[in-house]
Amino acid sequence: MAARRTYGTGSVKVETTGAGVESWHGQWWNNGKQIKRMLGPKTGPDRLTKRQAEKRLRELMAEVKATAKVADVLTIRELGARYMQAQEKRGRKRATRVAVESALRVWLEPFFGERGVNSITPEDVDDLIAEMDSEGLSAKSIRNYIGTLSAMFNYARSRRQPWMSANPCVRVELPGRQESTEIRFLDLDELDALLLAVEPGAYEQLDHALYVTAAMTGMREGELLALRWHDVDWPSGKIRVRQNYVLGEYVSPKGNRTRSVPMADRVAGELDRYFKARHGEQAGDAQANKLVFGDPVDGKPLKTKPLLRRYRKALKAAGLDESRVFHDLRHTFGTQSAAAGVPMRTLQEWMGHKDIKTTEIYAHYAPSTREAALIEAAFSRDDQSHNPVHI
């Protein structure tokens, strides 16, 4: 009588298809789950002997066991490294990879430590959210961090041999979205005061032209830093937004959409004077491909920290709040355009917002003289006020 196989060593048997073809099949138990695999043909030119079939069974069992082992011991740091490598291969923007690295370094690695990712539960993620909240993180920041964690877990599950059986982030309750319409911008008098206060020196003409363009086109800082002269279309009165410069890398504009923004006469004149000051009267292919706001010293993209220092220095010299950020110039464009009656859909296209809800933060600045007239009529003591007002 043959000795019985030890539990966990698996077994090999021959199975026959309806067409009469015989093949070796193996089966074994792993973590309480029975696994079955076809090992190879028993007949034909590629046939396996029983000994070869048993060898193949042991190889398959080792592969499955190794995969389970990886899932057990793979830490959040190791998963993060593999996830970022996969994102880079897929051509994700550097800003995305930097965001993942930041989430890992600041929160995920310190919190989860050396635990295997397959041991992380929804309750663990709830505890992480509670700790973030106790540290004073905003709801938006918490949602962003947990979103990154969830994306990593989804990647671990999407592989042919998954490293995780479930995504524990799916079953947690995230803090609600904070709706805020508070924005900061410069009015026209403040913008003029800022321009007059630009510090004389090597960056004076550049900063002056940059502030005017930012406030009167609504372009993002990275879009301005990536702007080239061939994107400035004086005849058609447009500036074409084709690139964004973020974290030392040229990428597509936010939302992956190129767009055109109208160029007012004041912007056109400012850029024309600046071009002639930098490159003379003659425009050629060499100049056309250069950055509009390239550093005067080396022609490379401006560094954001010195740019912000000069901006705040000008704010202080103008008697304005120096805690303002460069992005306030983009809000200046949004509020002034809305106040001039530009439709929200048009403003959305100009500013490159993916969602109209983002643009609607400027809706409060749109003219509403008709609405004011309705209220005047409603509270008037004139006899005519008793007549209904038709809208």
C-alpha positions, 0 to 999 in steps of 0.5 A: 500500500502506497504511503499517503501524502503529507497534508500540503504536499499536493497530489497529481492525477490524470484527467481525460477531456471529452475528446479523449485527451489525457493530461496531468492535473495537480491540486493542493491546499493553501491557507484553507483554499484548494488550488487546482492547476493543469500541469501538462499533457500525458500523451503526445510529443510534449508529454510529461512523465509522472515524475515531471508532472510532480516536479511541475506541481512543486514549482507551482506550489512554490510560486503561489506560496512566494506570492502569498509570502510577498503579500504578508511581508510587503511593507507600505514603503515597499509597496509605495516604491513599486507603485511609483515605479509603475506610475513612472512607466505609465508616464505619470507626471512628476507632480503625481509621483512627488505627491505619493512620495510625500504621503509615504514619508509624512504619514503612511510609513510612520503610521504603518511601519513594517506591517505587511500590507495584507494585514491592514484593515479598515479599522487601521485606516480609520485610526490613521484618519483620526490621527490626521484629524487630531493633528489639525489636517484639513478635510481636503488634505486627509482625503488626498492622503487616503486617496493616495493610499487607496490608489496604492492598494488598488494597484496591489490588487490589480496585478495578475498575482495580487499582493492584496485581497481587498482594499481596506480604504473602500470601507472607511468614511472620509471627512466631508468636503469643505466648501469654501468660496473665499478667494483673495485678489487684487482690485485694479488700484492694488494691481497698479500699486503693485506694478509701480512698486516692482523693484528696479534691477535685473528682474524689473522688466520681467516681473512687471510684464509677468504680473500684468500677464498673470492678472489679465490672462488668468494663467497659472504660475506654471503655465506662465513659466512654460510660455514661449514666444511662439505661443503669443499670437499678436495678430489674433490677440490670443495667448496659447497655453500649451505647457505647464512647468511643475517641479522642474518638468514640462508637462501638459496644462492641468486637465491635459487640455491646451487652450487659448486665452484672449490677450488684451491690448495692455498685455500685448503692448507690455509683451511687445515692449518686453520682447524688444527689450530682451531680443531687439526688433527682429523676431526669428525662429531662435527667439520664437522658441525661447521662454517668454519669462525665462530667467534674464541670467541664464534663460531657464525657467524662473525659480519659484521661491525667488519669484515669490520673494520678489512678489511679496517685496513688491506687495510690501513696497506698495503697502499691500498685505505681503502674505498674499500669494502669486495665485491671487493674480489668477483670481484677479482675472477671474473676479474682474472678468465675472464683474465685466459680465463674462459668462461662466462657461466662457470664463471656464474655458479661458481659465482651464477649469475642468469643472464648472463648479470651480469657475462658479466661485467667481459668480458672486462678482458678476453684475446683478443690477436686475436683481437689485432692481427687484429688491428695490421694487419689493421694498418700495412704498410707491403705489406701484410696488403692489404690482407684481414684478415680472422676471 
